[in-house]
Amino acid sequence: MEAQTPKEFFAKQLPERFKPEKAVGINAIAQLTLTGSNGGAWVITIKDQKMQIKEGTDPEATLALQASDKDFMDIMSRKLGVEKAFFTGKIQFKGNLNLALKLRDAGFL
């Protein structure tokens, strides 16, 4: 079942998408800030091929992503490509781009 909100996505879909075998050597803290009626802040930590998801913020995040809740869900459901979203300003990104690409391979984006 396709998640309808970011909260559902983080609770149900993202854990299923995660590919630990692709996360070898990744040690990252990603801060996601989503605007809109279903927005919020989430911290995704990947370390030792495990992923932890929690609501809130982490000032020591190595990556920061910001988008509207709608654009984020369009990206996660593959209706909107992450590259197109980035180049059209629908998703703002701060941090190590190579790390972001590794996270994508591990099922995160």
C-alpha positions in Angstrom: 0.0 0.0 0.0 1.2 3.4 -1.0 1.7 5.8 2.0 -0.5 8.9 1.9 1.4 11.2 4.2 5.1 11.7 5.1 4.4 10.3 8.6 3.0 7.0 7.1 5.9 6.9 4.6 8.5 7.1 7.4 6.6 4.6 9.6 5.8 2.0 7.0 7.4 2.4 3.6 10.9 3.7 4.2 11.8 0.7 6.5 10.7 -1.7 3.7 12.6 0.2 1.1 15.9 0.3 3.0 18.6 -2.0 1.5 21.2 -2.7 4.3 23.5 -4.4 1.8 23.8 -1.1 -0.1 24.5 0.9 3.1 28.0 -0.6 3.7 30.3 2.1 5.0 27.5 4.8 5.2 27.5 6.8 8.4 25.0 9.6 8.0 22.4 11.7 9.7 19.8 13.2 7.4 17.5 16.0 8.5 14.3 16.2 6.6 12.1 19.3 7.0 8.8 19.2 5.2 6.3 22.1 4.9 2.6 21.9 4.4 -0.3 20.5 6.3 1.3 17.0 6.6 4.8 18.4 7.1 7.1 18.0 10.0 10.7 17.2 10.8 12.4 13.8 10.8 15.9 12.5 11.4 17.1 9.4 9.6 20.3 7.9 10.9 22.1 5.3 8.9 25.1 3.6 10.7 26.4 0.0 10.7 23.9 -0.9 7.9 21.0 -0.1 10.1 18.5 2.7 9.8 16.8 4.6 12.6 13.9 7.1 11.9 12.6 9.5 14.5 10.6 12.7 14.5 12.4 15.9 15.4 15.6 17.6 14.6 19.3 16.9 14.9 21.8 19.9 14.8 24.6 17.5 13.9 22.9 16.2 10.7 25.3 15.6 7.8 22.6 16.2 5.2 19.6 18.4 5.2 16.6 18.2 2.8 13.7 20.5 2.7 10.6 20.2 0.5 6.8 20.5 0.7 5.0 17.5 1.9 3.3 17.1 -1.5 6.6 17.3 -3.5 8.2 14.9 -1.1 5.5 12.3 -1.5 5.6 12.8 -5.3 9.3 12.0 -5.2 8.9 9.0 -2.9 6.1 7.6 -5.1 8.3 8.2 -8.2 5.8 10.7 -9.7 8.6 13.3 -9.6 12.2 12.4 -10.2 14.6 13.6 -7.4 17.0 15.2 -10.0 14.1 17.2 -11.6 12.8 18.2 -8.1 16.3 19.4 -7.2 16.9 21.4 -10.4 13.4 23.0 -10.3 13.8 24.0 -6.7 11.1 21.7 -5.3 13.6 20.1 -3.0 16.5 22.0 -1.3 19.5 20.1 -0.3 22.6 20.9 1.9 25.5 18.6 2.5 27.5 16.0 0.7 26.0 15.2 -2.7 28.0 11.9 -3.0 26.5 10.8 0.3 23.0 11.7 -0.9 23.6 9.5 -4.0 24.7 6.6 -1.8 21.6 7.0 0.3 19.5 6.9 -2.8 21.1 3.6 -3.7 20.3 2.3 -0.2 16.6 3.0 -0.8 16.3 6.3 0.9 15.4 8.6 -2.0 
